Amino acid sequence: MSAPSQLSKDPHNNYFDFGAARQVPETHTWEGLYEHPLVDGGVGAAEDAVPVVDLRDPHAAEAVARASEQWGTFLLEGHGIPSELLARVEARIASVFALPASEKMRAARQDGQSHGYGLPPIASYFPKTTWSEGYTLSPANLRAELRKIWPDAGEDYRHFCDVMEEFDRQMLAVVDKLTVLFLAALGVAGVEAGRKFVETMSETVTMHINWYPKCPDPKRTLGLATHTDSGFFTFLMQSHVSGLQLFRRGPDRWVGVPPGALIVNIGDLFQILTNGRFRSTYHRAVVNRDSTRVSMAYHLGPPADAKVAPLREAVGGGKPAYRTVTWREYFLVRKEAFTTGGSALQMVSLSPGDHDDDGDGADQISEISS
């Protein structure tokens, strides 16, 4: 069997050939994966049914607020992205990971880089390797980045870039619609506020495409380790193979997300921005024996050095629950939290008597777009 790969840690290590694997090696074996029960989150699951928001619903803002407060995630319907385009995106993602290892490794992420081929940067915080491959891309630099894999810029290159750029255009329109609903739910009014917020996020969009191959012993490994997203919010496009699970408390359990839908996850910085009203959600991806699975995470957040603090509208007459923080700083806090087993959000929280020297949520959207 091929030697295990640590692509996110050392892209020069040997490539792990998932197709040739007949067992899960120790490097990919995770303990305690099934300490909590798994329940179905589909329609008819009563309190465990993952909430659904339909953008065509005149009461969508209220549905967004409920889902963001109670779950930190929801399935998005009525978004207007053609199913035919989503099918093409899925097919193109699968085609990238089907390339020979020598071609994919030309784009291997180097230490300190956020973009490129390999496991997500977050994977370096864990002692075990996940049963997956990934590629992080910036829409702004898509064509230049992908020349690493397709240096001749041939037909496959053009098809992949065209499909991803079309998907990005469609997604930005959905982001615009959903941002209006988020801000309305928070009591932030005005077209200008929404426009500035979307412009802020559009500068930092990243796409992370994922491939979860068939696994000979799926009970022993993970496709993606349990985590919360760090930014504002993430759209997840997943194929029709199940694998995404959400962690819920009271009692502790994993909720399986119905496959095939477009999913929205609240991130840590949005929890800070809303002063804890909207909650980020812990989630993970599992693998299975019979089918491969692909997904794409479309991440949105502020510029790395923009200050993020609880909005004035979210604080109201109370006190900020979190101190002002930049995304760059929060990454460092998050790394320390992974190392120590702590909570990054707890590490930037304020007790009732604390004072934030950077202000208390000063100037609405302008605070995060400066």
N, C-alpha and C positions, 0 to 999 in steps of 0.2 A: 504493500500500500504506500502511496506517496507520502512524503513527509508533510506534517501540518504546516499551514501558512499562518503567519501573524501579519497580514497585510497592513493593518492599521498601525502596527508597531514597528515593523521592519519590512518595507516593501521589497527588499532584496532577498528575503527568505524564499524557500522553494514554494511554488504554487501547490495548493492542496487540490487534488483531483477528486471532487465529490462523486463524479460518475463512477470512479474506480473503487470507492470506499465500500467495504463489506461489513464494517463495524464502525462504531463511533469511538475514536481514539480518546485517550485520557485528556488531551489538550482541549477537546470539545465537549467534555462531559461536565454537566452542571448538576449540583446537588439541590435537593429540597424543592424541586419544581412543582410538586403536586401536594404540598402541605395543605393547600386550601382547595375546596371543591370547585368544579367548573360547572357553570350553568349557562343555558342558552339565552342569548340576548335578543332573539328574533321577535317578530310580532306574536302576541299571545303569551309572552313571558311575564305578564303582569308587571310587578315592580322592577323586574330585571330586564324589561324590554328597553333597548337603547333608544333614547328619544329621537324623534324625526322632526326636522324643520323643513317646511316647504316654502321656498322663496316667493311662490305665487300666492301664498296665504296672506290676506290683509292683516292678520294678527301674528305675523312671523316674528316681529320684534319681541313680543311677549314670550313666544316659544323659544327664541334664542336665549332670552334672559333665564327662563326656567331651566333649560338644559345646561347652560353655562354655570349656574349656581349649584345645581343638584348633581350633575354628572361631570362637567368639564369637557364634554364631548357630545356630538350629535351627528346623525346621518343627514345629509343635505340632499333634498329633492328639489325639482323645479329650477335647477341651476342653468339649464339651457345648453350645456355642453353636449353635442351630439354623441350618441352611443357609438356611432361609426368611428368618430375620432378617438374615443377612449379605447376602442378595439385596436385601432392602428397604433396608438401609443403603447399598449400592452405588447403587441407583436414586435414592435421595434425594440422595446426594453429586453424582451426575451432574446432577440437576435444578437444584441451586444454581448450578453453573457454566454451565448453559444459560440462565440469566437474562440479560436485557439488561445491558450494561455499566453503564448509569446506575444500575441497582438494586444491582449488586454493589459499585460504587464508593462507595456510601453507607456501607459498612462498611470502607473502605480503612484499613489499619493506618497510624497516624501514627508519626513518628519517636519512638523510645524506647518504643513500645508492643510488648508481646509477643503480644497477641491482635488478631484482625481479618483482613480479606481482603488478600491479597497473597502474594508469595513468602515463604518462611521467612526469619526474621531472619538466618540464616546466609548468605543470598544476598548481603547487603550487603558481605561480605568478599571477594567475587570480582569481577573486572573485567568479566565477561560475564554476560548474563542467561540464565536457563534457559527451556526451552520448556515452561512449566507455569504453572498458577495454583494458589493455595492459600488456605486459611482456617484460622486457629488459633483454637480454641475451648476454654473451660474448662467442664466439665460443671456446675460450681457456678453459673456465670453464663450458661448456655446461652440461656435464654429472653430475658433482658434484652439480650444481645449480638445475637441474631438479629432483634430488633425494628428494628435498623438497616436490615436488608434488607427485612423485611416489617413496616412500621410499623402496618399495619392488623390484624396478628395474625390473618390469615385462615386458610383451610383448609391451604394449603401450609405456612405457619408451624407450625401445630399438628401436622401430619403429620411434618415434619422433626424437631421437638423431641421428639415422642413416640418416634420410632424411635431417635434418638440417646440419649435417656435410658434406653430399654430396653437398648440395646447397652452403655451404661455400667454398668448394673446387672449384666448378664451378665459383663462383663469383670472387674469387681471380684471376682466369685466365682472366675474363672479365676486372677486375680492371687493370691488367697488360697491356692489349690492349688499354684501354681507357687512361691510364696514358701516354702512348707513344704519343697518339694523342694530349692530353692536352699540354704536354711539347713541342711537335713540333709546335703547334699553338703559343706558347709563345716564340719560338726561342731558347729553351733549348735543345741542341743536345746531343746525346750520350746514349748508352745502359746503361752505368754505372750509369748515373744520374737517369734514369728511374728505375733501379733496387733499388737504395738507397731510392728513393721516395716511391716505393711500400713497401719495407721492413719497412719503417717508419710507414706507415699507417696500415700495417697488424698487428702491435703490439696493435692497439687500436680499432679494429673492434668491433662494437656492432650491435646486431640485436634487433630491437624493433618490436614485432608482435602486431597487433591491431585487435580488434573486435568491429565492429559498429553494434549493434543490431537494429532490427526494432523499429521504434519510432511512437507513436500514434499521435504526432504533430510535424513533422520535421521542420516546419517553426520557431519554438520557441527555437531550441537548435542547438548545434554544436557537431560534432564528434571529431574534433581537432581544437583548437583555431588558429587564424591567427598568423603566425610566420615565421621567416627564420631559416634555420638550421645553427648551429654554427660552424661545422667542415669544412673540405675541400669540400667533396661532398658526396651525399647520393644517393644510388640506392633505388628506391621504387618499390616493386613488389605488384601489386594490383589485386584483383579479377575482374571478368567481371561485377561487379556492380559499376556504376559510383558514385563518391563522392569527388574526388580531384578537387580543384579549385585553380587557380592562379590569383593573383591580378595584373592588368595591368593599366597603366596610359595613359592619353591623348586620349580619356576621361577615367576616372576611371571606371573600370568594372571588373567583375569576369569572368574568362575563364574556362569552364568546360573541364577537361582533359579526352580524350577518355579512357575508362576502358580497362583493360586487358594487357596493354603494360608495359614493364620495363621502368621506368622513371629515369632520372638523374637530381638531383637538385644541383646547386652550393651553397656552404655554405659561411658564413661570412669570415672565415679564408682564404678561397680560394680567395675571393674578395680582402682581404688584401695582400695575396701572389702575386696576379696579379696586384697590385697597382690600383685596381678599374676597370681594363679592363673587367674582368669577374664579373658578378653581381649576388649576392645571390637573391633569389626570395621569395616573400611573398606567402604563400599558406595556405590552410585550408582544412578540410574534413567536408562534410555535411552528414547527414543521411537521410533515407527515410522510408516510411511507410510500404512498402511491402517486402523488402528484407534486409537480413543482409549482411554485407560486411566485408572482411578481407583484411589485407595488411601487408607487412613487409618492414620496413625501414632498410637498410643496411648502417650504418654510418661509414665514414672513416675520420680520422683526425690525427693530430700529437700526440705524447706523451704529457701528461698534462703539463710538465714543459719545453718542447722544445720551443725555441724562434722562432716566426714567424714574418717575415718582408717582405716587397715587394722585389721580386726578382730583381737582377741587370738588367736582360734582360727586365723586365716589366717597370722598371723606365727609362731605356735608358738614354737620356741626360737631363731628367727632375729631379724632386724632388719626394721623397717618399710622397705618399698621407696619409700614416698611420704610426704610431709609432710601434716599436717592441712590441709584446705582446705574452704571453703564453696562451695556451688554458685554463689553470686553472685561470689565471687572467681575461681572457675574459668572463668566466662564471660569475665572480663577477661583471664585468662591465655590462653584460647583465641583471643580476638580478636588478642592480640599474636602468637600463634603463626601465625595465618593471615597476618598482615601481614608477618612476617619469614620465613615458610616453614619455621618450626620445628615442634616437637612439643609440644603442651600437656602431655601426660603426662610427657614428659622434663623439662619445665620445673618440675614439682612433684615430681620424683623425688628420692630421697635417695641419696647415695653411702654406702658402708659406714661412713665416719667421721663422717657428718653426724648432728646431733641435732635432733629436732623439739621445739621449745619448747612446743608444745601437747600433748605427750604422745605415747606410742607405741601408739596404738590402744586406749586406755584401756578403755572400758566397754561392749563389745559393742554391742548395738542401742541402748542408752540414749545412747551417744555421738552417734548420728545423729538421735535423736528429741528432743533437748533443745531 
